[in-house]
């Protein structure tokens, strides 16, 4: 038999104790720090704390939106699947339009990705929503373009696209070009669906604990 820790409560306690001991969290407020801890736990990398960015009031804005029943709009099914429905404070709808019937044809017609093309289907739900992007830089770029053109504004953007082409640039655009938008992001290439979903779950937990 292998010797390993089996007690789930102790695993949970030690995991978050380790994150808080190893990560640099001093510059975050209480809500941001809790979200940061969850993001670090999701990827196992305390060093991402240095590159996490929160717009002032973003965590509070996302908490309030979820409490008011706002939808969570996801850029891919993996983000949507990892959101813990039981933690959402108002049985919030979790939406992903990537596989809507019209999206593939629109992507072809616009010579873009399905991830970007689906953003047109977000517009009716976008006002006051929480947007969680964990895969596609093109979705974040397109969302910023739509908002700049007058589209409804989400309550918060949790922008964590991952990859080697466009990920760093799209997050840089979120921070630099939309400072008035509440956002949370991880600068650079790192990101991914587990981190985006962890952000939603962490914020849901904050709201549920009030």
N, C-alpha and C positions, 0 to 999 in steps of 0.2 A: 504494500500500500504506500502511496506517495503521501508525504507529510505536507499538508497545506491548510491554510485557514478556511474553515467552512462556515463559521457563524456569520450570517448575512449582516446582522447589526454591527458586529465588530469590523467586518470588511468595510461597511459604509463609513463607520466612524474613523477608522484609520486612513481611508482614502482621502476624505476631506480634511482631516488633520494634516496629512502630508501636503496636500495642495496649499493650504493656508501657511504652512511652515516654509515651503520652498518658493512660492510665488511672491512677486513684488506687488502688493496690493495697496500700499499706503496712499497712493494718489487718487484712489477711487472713493466715492462716497459709499454709504452702506449698501444701497441698492445695486450700484455698479459692481461693487466687490462681490456680492452674492452671485450676480450673473457671471462675472469673471471666473469665479471658482467653478461654476458649473461648466463653463466653456473649456477650462483647463482640464477638468475631470473627463470631459467627453473625448479629448484627444491625447491626454497623457503628457502634455508639454507645458510645464509651468512657465517656460520662457516666452510663451505667447502674450503674457501679461504686458510686456513692453510694447507690443504693437496693437493692443486693443485700444479702440477709441470709442468714446461715448459723447454724443452731443449733449450739452447741458439740458437736463430734464428729460432725456429720452426714455429712461427706464420708467420714470413716473408717468410719462405720456402713454407708454405702452400698457402699463398696469391699468390706468384709468380707462383706456379704450377697451381692454378685455373685460373689465368690470361692467362696462356699458353694453356688452354683447357684440362688440365689433368682430367681423370675420378675420381669420388668419389666412392670408393669401400666400401660397407656396409656389415656388418656381418648378418644383419637381415632386414626383410621387414619393420619393424617399424621404424628403423633409416632412411631407404630410403624414406619412406612415409612422414617423418617429415622435410625433407630437402626442403627449399623453392626454387623451381626451378628458379623463377624470379630473385632471388638475385645472382645466379651463374653468374660470369662475362663473361663466354664464352659458354653459353649453354652446360655446361659440362655434359657428360653422368653420370648418377647415376646408379651404378651396384650393384646387389645383386644376388649371385649364390646359395643361400641356397636351392632353390627349383628346381635347374637344374635336369634333368631326371637321370643323372648318380650319383648324390651325395648320395642318400640313399643307393644304392648298395655299393658304395665305403666305406661309413661309416660302413656298416655291415662287409665288408671284412677286414677293418682295425681295427675293434672293437673300434671305436671312435664315436664322435658326428658328426651329419651332419654339424654343424658349423665349425668343424675342417676339415672335408672332403672337404668342398667347397673351401678351400684355394687353392687346386690344380687348380681350375678353375680361380683363380685370377691371376695366374702367367703371362699369356699373356698380362695382363693389368697393371701389378704392377709397372713397371718402371716409376718413376716420378709421381705416383698417390698420392691421398690423401685417406688414409684408415681410416674409421670411425667405431670403434667397440664399441657397446653400450649394448651388451647382453652377449656374450659367452666368458668366459675366455679361453676355448679350442681353439677358433679361434685366439686369440692373442698369445697363446703359440705356435700354429702351424705356424703362420706367422713368429715368431721369429726363429723357427727351420728352416724354409725354407730359410730365409735370411742368417742365419748362414751357411747353406749348399750351398750358392751361388746363391740364387734366386735374381731376379731383385729387386732393392731397391726403395721403395716408397719415395716420396718427404717429406711426413710427416705421422706419425701415431697418430691418435686421439684415444687413448686407454682408454675407459671408461666401461669395462665390470663390471657387477654387480653381487653380490651374496655372498654366504657363503662358497662355495667350489671353490677355485682357483682364485677368482677375485683379492684379495689382492696379491696373489703370482704372478699372471701373470703380474700385473702392476709393481710389484717389479722387475720382470725380465726385463721388458721394460726399467726401469730406470737404473738398476744395470748392466745388461749384454749387453745393446745396447746403450751405451752413445753417440756413433757417429750418431745415428739415430735421426733426428728431431722428437720430440714427445710432446704431451700434455697428461696429465693423472691426475686422482684423486686417490691418494693412499687409500688403504683400501678396504672395502666391497662396499662402495657406488659407484654409477655410474648409468648406464641405458641408454636406447635409447633416451629419451628426452635430456639428457645431451650431448650425442654424436652428435645428430642432431643439438643441439644449438651451439656446437663448429663449425660445418661446416657453419651454418647460420651466426654466428658472423664473421668468417674469410671471408666469401663471402661478407658480408657487408663492412668490412674493405677495401677489394680490390675494391669494387664498388664505394667507397667514395673517392678514390685517384684521 
